[in-house]
C-alpha cells in the first residue's frame, strides 16, 4: 500500500483526529452491519409468510440504521477533510520557513516550474491522501475482522471464506505497488519537466522571438507534452490493473461465499434466514475495499507528489552565515566588513579577497552639521 514514514511525520499533532476518523468509519461499518442484518431479517420473515403489520418494526429499525449510517458518513468525511486542512496548513508553514532559510541564492539555480509544482499542487494532492486515503486504508483493514467476528457466530465456514477473500483483496494490489510507484514517479517527473519548460517559455517569450528560437522551443514543448501523455496513460493503465485485481477478489469471494452457503443450506447445516443475513453482510465486508479501490490512485499520486516536497525540504542553503554573534550593551549603528572574501559562482578567482571596512551611520551627525565619525580600513 502507499505509505511513507516521512509523510506520517507531517501528521504529528493531528493523529488523534485521524484515529477519530477511523473510529467513525468503524462505527459506520457497525451500523451498516446492523442495517444489512435487519434487512436480511425482513426478507427472511417475508419468505416465511409474515403479515404486513409484523414487518413494521424491522422496517422501521432498518430505516433508522440507514439514516444513522448516512449521518456518520457525512460526519466522518467532514472531519477527515478538516484534519487534512490542518496538515496542509502546517506543511505550508514548514515549507515557507524552509524557503526563507534557503534564500534567493538557492532558487536562482532552481527551475521555477518544479518548485511551484511541488509547493502548490504537491501540497494540494496530499489533501486526499491525509483526508481520505489513510483513514479508509485503516477502515478497510479492520472491517473484515469486525465482520468475521459477527458472522462467525452465524456460520464459521462461510465467515472464513469471507475473511480470506477480503484479506486477499486488500493485500493482492500491493504486489503491483512497486510498478505503480515507479510509473507514478516517472509521470511526476514528466509533469515537472513540462511545467518548468512551459513556464520558462512564457517568461522568456521575448528572448525566444528575438533570437529566432520559438520553433525549437515549440518542438521541445511538444516532446515534453507527449512524454507526459505517455507516462500518464501508463499510470492509468497500472491503476486499472490494480482495480481489476480488487474487483476480481471481490467477485470471487462473494461467489465462493454464496456457493458454500447454498450448499450448507441444501445439506441442512444452515438455515435460509442465516444465509440471507450472511449474504447481506457480504456487501458490507467488501464495501470499504471498493471505496479504497477508488482512492488507491489518489494515494499513489499523493505519494509521488510528496517526493517534490521532500526535495525542497532536503535542500540546504547555498550561503551560510557562520560568523559568531557579538554581544554588546549598546548597539552601534555601523556597517562593517571584516575579512570578507567573495567570489561569483563559476568564476576563476575571488572578486573581493580579505576585504575590511566600516561605515558609520551619518543621519544624526548630518542634522547637526558636523562631520560623521567614520572609520575605514581596507587591505587585500
C-alpha positions as CSV (number, residue, x, y, z in Angstrom):
1,X,0.0,0.0,0.0
2,X,1.0,3.6,-0.4
3,X,2.6,4.5,2.9
4,X,5.6,6.6,3.7
5,X,7.2,7.3,7.1
6,X,8.1,10.9,6.3
7,X,4.6,11.7,5.2
8,X,3.4,10.2,8.5
9,X,5.6,12.7,10.3
10,X,3.5,15.5,8.9
11,X,0.5,14.2,10.9
12,X,2.2,14.9,14.2
13,X,-0.3,16.8,16.3
14,X,-3.4,15.6,14.4
15,X,-3.0,11.8,14.8
16,X,-5.8,11.8,17.4
17,X,-8.1,13.3,14.8
18,X,-7.1,10.6,12.3
19,X,-7.9,8.0,14.9
20,X,-11.3,9.6,15.5
21,X,-11.9,9.5,11.7
22,X,-11.1,5.8,11.7
23,X,-13.3,5.2,14.7
24,X,-16.2,6.9,12.9
25,X,-15.6,4.7,9.9
26,X,-15.7,1.6,12.0
27,X,-18.8,2.8,13.8
28,X,-20.3,3.4,10.3
29,X,-19.4,-0.2,9.4
30,X,-21.1,-1.4,12.6
31,X,-24.3,0.4,11.8
32,X,-24.0,-1.0,8.3
33,X,-23.8,-4.5,9.7
34,X,-27.0,-3.8,11.7
35,X,-28.7,-2.4,8.7
36,X,-28.0,-5.4,6.5
37,X,-28.7,-7.9,9.3
38,X,-32.1,-6.2,9.8
39,X,-32.7,-6.2,6.0
40,X,-31.9,-9.9,5.9
41,X,-34.3,-10.5,8.8
42,X,-37.1,-8.6,7.0
43,X,-36.5,-10.8,3.9
44,X,-36.5,-14.0,5.9
45,X,-39.8,-13.0,7.5
46,X,-41.3,-12.2,4.1
47,X,-40.3,-15.6,2.8
48,X,-41.8,-17.1,5.9
49,X,-45.1,-15.5,5.1
50,X,-45.2,-12.9,7.8
51,X,-48.1,-10.3,7.7
52,X,-47.5,-6.7,6.9
53,X,-48.1,-5.5,10.5
54,X,-45.4,-7.9,11.6
55,X,-42.8,-6.1,9.4
56,X,-43.4,-2.6,10.7
57,X,-40.8,-2.8,13.5
58,X,-37.9,-4.4,11.5
59,X,-38.6,-2.0,8.6
60,X,-38.5,1.0,11.0
61,X,-35.3,-0.2,12.5
62,X,-33.8,-0.7,9.1
63,X,-34.7,2.8,8.1
64,X,-33.2,4.2,11.3
65,X,-30.0,2.3,10.6
66,X,-29.9,3.8,7.1
67,X,-30.3,7.3,8.4
68,X,-27.7,6.8,11.1
69,X,-25.2,5.4,8.6
70,X,-25.7,8.5,6.3
71,X,-25.2,10.8,9.3
72,X,-22.0,9.0,10.2
73,X,-20.7,9.1,6.6
74,X,-21.2,12.9,6.5
75,X,-19.6,13.4,9.9
76,X,-16.6,11.3,9.0
77,X,-16.0,12.9,5.6
78,X,-16.2,16.4,7.0
79,X,-14.0,15.6,10.0
80,X,-11.4,13.9,7.8
81,X,-11.2,16.9,5.4
82,X,-10.7,19.3,8.3
83,X,-7.9,17.1,9.5
84,X,-6.3,17.2,6.1
85,X,-6.6,21.0,6.0
86,X,-4.7,21.2,9.3
87,X,-2.0,19.0,8.0
88,X,-1.7,21.1,4.8
89,X,-1.6,24.4,6.8
90,X,1.3,23.1,8.9
91,X,3.1,21.7,5.9
92,X,2.8,25.0,4.1
93,X,4.1,26.8,7.2
94,X,7.1,24.4,7.3
95,X,7.8,24.9,3.6
96,X,7.6,28.7,4.0
97,X,10.1,28.7,6.9
98,X,12.4,26.5,4.9
99,X,12.2,28.6,1.8
100,X,13.0,31.7,3.8
101,X,16.0,29.8,5.2
102,X,17.2,28.8,1.7
103,X,17.0,32.4,0.5
104,X,17.1,33.6,-3.1
105,X,20.5,32.1,-3.8
106,X,19.0,28.6,-3.8
107,X,16.1,29.4,-6.1
108,X,18.3,31.4,-8.5
109,X,19.7,28.0,-9.7
110,X,16.4,26.0,-9.4
111,X,13.7,25.6,-12.0
112,X,10.7,27.7,-11.0
113,X,8.2,25.2,-12.5
114,X,9.4,22.3,-10.4
115,X,9.4,24.3,-7.2
116,X,5.9,25.8,-7.8
117,X,4.5,22.4,-8.8
118,X,5.8,20.8,-5.5
119,X,4.7,23.7,-3.2
120,X,1.3,24.3,-4.7
121,X,-0.1,21.2,-6.5
122,X,2.0,18.8,-4.5
123,X,0.6,20.1,-1.2
124,X,-2.9,20.0,-2.7
125,X,-2.6,16.4,-3.7
126,X,-1.9,15.5,-0.1
127,X,-5.4,16.6,0.9
128,X,-7.0,13.4,-0.4
129,X,-4.1,11.4,0.9
130,X,-4.4,12.5,4.5
131,X,-8.2,13.2,4.5
132,X,-9.5,10.1,2.7
133,X,-6.8,7.5,1.8
134,X,-5.2,7.0,5.2
135,X,-8.4,6.7,7.2
136,X,-10.0,4.5,4.6
137,X,-7.0,2.2,4.5
138,X,-7.3,1.6,8.2
139,X,-11.1,1.0,7.9
140,X,-10.6,-1.4,5.0
141,X,-8.0,-3.4,7.0
142,X,-10.2,-3.6,10.2
143,X,-13.6,-4.2,8.6
144,X,-13.0,-7.8,7.6
145,X,-12.0,-8.7,11.1
146,X,-15.0,-6.9,12.6
147,X,-17.5,-8.6,10.3
148,X,-15.8,-12.0,10.7
149,X,-16.4,-11.7,14.5
150,X,-20.1,-11.2,13.8
151,X,-20.5,-13.8,11.0
152,X,-18.6,-16.5,12.9
153,X,-21.4,-16.7,15.4
154,X,-23.8,-17.5,12.5
155,X,-21.6,-19.8,10.4
156,X,-17.9,-20.3,10.8
157,X,-17.0,-21.8,7.4
158,X,-18.7,-19.0,5.4
159,X,-17.1,-16.4,7.7
160,X,-13.7,-17.9,7.0
161,X,-14.3,-17.7,3.2
162,X,-15.4,-14.0,3.5
163,X,-12.4,-13.2,5.7
164,X,-9.9,-14.9,3.3
165,X,-11.4,-13.1,0.3
166,X,-11.4,-9.8,2.0
167,X,-7.7,-10.1,3.1
168,X,-6.7,-11.2,-0.4
169,X,-8.5,-8.3,-1.9
170,X,-6.7,-5.9,0.5
171,X,-3.2,-7.4,0.1
172,X,-3.1,-8.5,-3.6
173,X,-3.0,-5.0,-5.1
174,X,0.2,-4.3,-3.1
175,X,2.0,-6.8,-5.5
176,X,1.7,-4.0,-8.1
177,X,2.7,-1.4,-5.7
178,X,6.3,-1.2,-6.9
179,X,5.3,-0.9,-10.5
180,X,2.7,1.7,-9.7
181,X,5.2,3.7,-7.6
182,X,7.8,3.7,-10.4
183,X,5.3,4.8,-13.0
184,X,3.8,7.5,-10.8
185,X,7.2,9.0,-10.1
186,X,8.1,8.9,-13.8
187,X,4.8,10.7,-14.5
188,X,5.5,13.3,-11.8
189,X,9.0,13.9,-13.3
190,X,7.5,14.4,-16.8
191,X,4.9,16.7,-15.3
192,X,7.6,18.8,-13.6
193,X,9.7,19.0,-16.8
194,X,6.7,20.1,-18.9
195,X,5.6,22.7,-16.3
196,X,9.2,24.1,-16.0
197,X,9.8,24.3,-19.7
198,X,6.3,25.9,-20.3
199,X,6.9,28.5,-17.6
200,X,10.4,29.3,-18.9
201,X,8.9,29.7,-22.4
202,X,6.3,32.2,-21.2
203,X,8.8,34.2,-19.1
204,X,11.4,34.3,-21.9
205,X,9.0,34.7,-24.8
206,X,10.6,38.0,-25.9
207,X,14.1,36.5,-25.9
208,X,12.9,33.4,-27.8
209,X,11.4,35.6,-30.5
210,X,14.4,37.9,-30.6
211,X,16.8,35.0,-31.2
212,X,14.5,33.0,-33.5
213,X,14.2,30.1,-31.1
214,X,10.4,29.9,-30.8
215,X,10.2,27.0,-33.2
216,X,12.9,25.0,-31.4
217,X,11.1,25.7,-28.1
218,X,7.8,24.6,-29.6
219,X,9.3,21.3,-30.6
220,X,10.7,20.9,-27.1
221,X,7.3,21.5,-25.5
222,X,5.7,19.0,-27.9
223,X,8.2,16.4,-26.8
224,X,7.6,17.2,-23.1
225,X,3.8,17.0,-23.7
226,X,4.0,13.6,-25.4
227,X,6.2,12.3,-22.6
228,X,3.7,13.5,-20.1
229,X,0.9,11.9,-22.0
230,X,2.6,8.5,-22.3
231,X,3.5,8.5,-18.6
232,X,0.0,9.5,-17.6
233,X,-1.5,6.7,-19.7
234,X,0.8,4.2,-18.2
235,X,-0.1,5.3,-14.7
236,X,-3.8,5.0,-15.6
237,X,-3.1,1.5,-17.0
238,X,-1.4,0.4,-13.8
239,X,-4.3,1.8,-11.8
240,X,-6.8,-0.1,-13.9
241,X,-4.8,-3.3,-13.3
242,X,-4.9,-2.7,-9.6
243,X,-8.6,-2.0,-9.6
244,X,-9.1,-5.2,-11.7
245,X,-7.3,-7.3,-9.1
246,X,-9.6,-5.8,-6.4
247,X,-12.7,-6.4,-8.4
248,X,-11.7,-9.9,-9.1
249,X,-11.1,-10.6,-5.5
250,X,-14.5,-9.2,-4.5
251,X,-16.3,-11.1,-7.2
252,X,-14.6,-14.5,-6.5
253,X,-15.0,-14.0,-2.7
254,X,-18.7,-13.2,-3.0
255,X,-19.3,-16.2,-5.4
256,X,-17.4,-18.6,-3.1
257,X,-19.3,-17.5,0.0
258,X,-22.6,-17.8,-1.9
259,X,-21.8,-21.2,-3.3
260,X,-20.7,-22.5,0.1
261,X,-23.7,-21.0,1.8
262,X,-26.1,-22.5,-0.7
263,X,-24.5,-25.9,-0.3
264,X,-24.8,-25.7,3.5
265,X,-28.5,-24.8,3.2
266,X,-29.1,-27.7,0.9
267,X,-27.4,-30.1,3.3
268,X,-29.3,-28.7,6.3
269,X,-26.2,-27.2,8.1
270,X,-27.6,-23.6,7.7
271,X,-31.0,-22.1,7.6
272,X,-32.2,-19.9,4.7
273,X,-32.6,-16.9,7.1
274,X,-29.0,-17.1,8.2
275,X,-27.8,-17.4,4.6
276,X,-29.7,-14.2,3.7
277,X,-28.2,-12.3,6.6
278,X,-24.7,-13.5,5.6
279,X,-25.2,-12.5,2.0
280,X,-26.3,-9.1,3.1
281,X,-23.2,-8.8,5.3
282,X,-21.0,-9.8,2.3
283,X,-22.0,-6.5,0.8
284,X,-20.7,-4.6,3.8
285,X,-17.4,-6.6,4.1
286,X,-16.4,-5.6,0.6
287,X,-17.7,-2.0,0.7
288,X,-14.6,-0.5,2.3
289,X,-12.5,-2.3,-0.1
290,X,-14.4,-0.9,-3.1
291,X,-14.1,2.6,-1.6
292,X,-10.3,2.0,-1.1
293,X,-10.0,0.8,-4.7
294,X,-11.2,4.3,-5.8
295,X,-8.7,6.0,-3.5
296,X,-5.7,3.9,-4.4
297,X,-4.9,6.1,-7.4
298,X,-5.1,9.2,-5.3
299,X,-2.8,7.6,-2.7
300,X,-0.3,6.8,-5.4
301,X,-0.4,10.4,-6.7
302,X,-0.1,11.8,-3.2
303,X,3.0,9.7,-2.5
304,X,4.6,10.8,-5.8
305,X,3.8,14.5,-5.2
306,X,5.5,14.2,-1.8
307,X,8.8,13.5,-3.4
308,X,9.0,17.0,-4.8
309,X,8.1,18.4,-1.3
310,X,10.9,16.3,0.2
311,X,13.3,17.7,-2.4
312,X,12.6,21.2,-1.2
313,X,12.8,20.3,2.5
314,X,16.0,18.4,2.0
315,X,17.7,21.3,0.2
316,X,20.4,23.2,2.2
317,X,21.2,26.9,1.9
318,X,24.0,27.7,-0.6
319,X,25.2,30.6,1.5
320,X,25.6,30.2,5.3
321,X,26.5,32.8,7.9
322,X,28.8,31.0,10.3
323,X,30.3,34.1,12.0
324,X,29.7,34.2,15.8
325,X,27.4,36.8,17.1
326,X,28.9,39.5,19.2
327,X,27.0,40.7,22.3
328,X,27.1,44.3,23.4
329,X,25.2,46.5,25.8
330,X,24.9,49.3,23.2
331,X,24.4,48.6,19.5
332,X,26.5,51.0,17.4
333,X,24.7,51.8,14.1
334,X,27.7,50.8,11.9
335,X,28.0,48.6,8.8
336,X,31.3,46.7,9.0
337,X,33.0,44.2,6.7
338,X,35.7,42.2,8.4
339,X,38.0,40.0,6.4
340,X,35.3,39.3,3.7
341,X,36.0,37.1,0.7
342,X,33.5,36.9,-2.1
343,X,33.5,35.1,-5.4
344,X,30.9,34.7,-8.1
345,X,29.8,31.1,-8.9
346,X,31.9,29.6,-11.7
347,X,34.5,32.4,-11.6
348,X,38.2,31.7,-11.7
349,X,39.1,33.9,-8.7
350,X,37.6,35.9,-5.9
351,X,36.1,39.3,-6.7
352,X,37.0,40.5,-3.2
353,X,39.6,39.0,-1.0
354,X,40.2,39.8,2.6
355,X,38.1,43.0,2.4
356,X,37.6,45.0,5.6
357,X,36.0,48.4,6.1
358,X,33.4,50.1,8.4
359,X,30.8,52.8,7.7
360,X,29.0,54.6,10.5
361,X,25.5,56.0,10.2
362,X,25.6,59.7,9.4
363,X,22.0,60.8,9.7
364,X,22.2,62.1,13.3
365,X,25.5,63.9,12.6
366,X,24.3,65.4,9.3
367,X,21.4,67.1,11.1
368,X,23.8,68.9,13.4
369,X,26.1,70.0,10.5
370,X,29.1,68.1,11.9
371,X,31.2,65.6,10.2
372,X,30.4,62.0,10.9
373,X,33.0,59.9,12.7
374,X,33.6,57.2,10.1
375,X,36.5,54.8,10.1
376,X,37.7,52.9,7.1
377,X,40.4,50.4,6.6
378,X,40.9,48.2,3.6
379,X,43.5,45.8,2.5
380,X,43.9,42.9,0.2
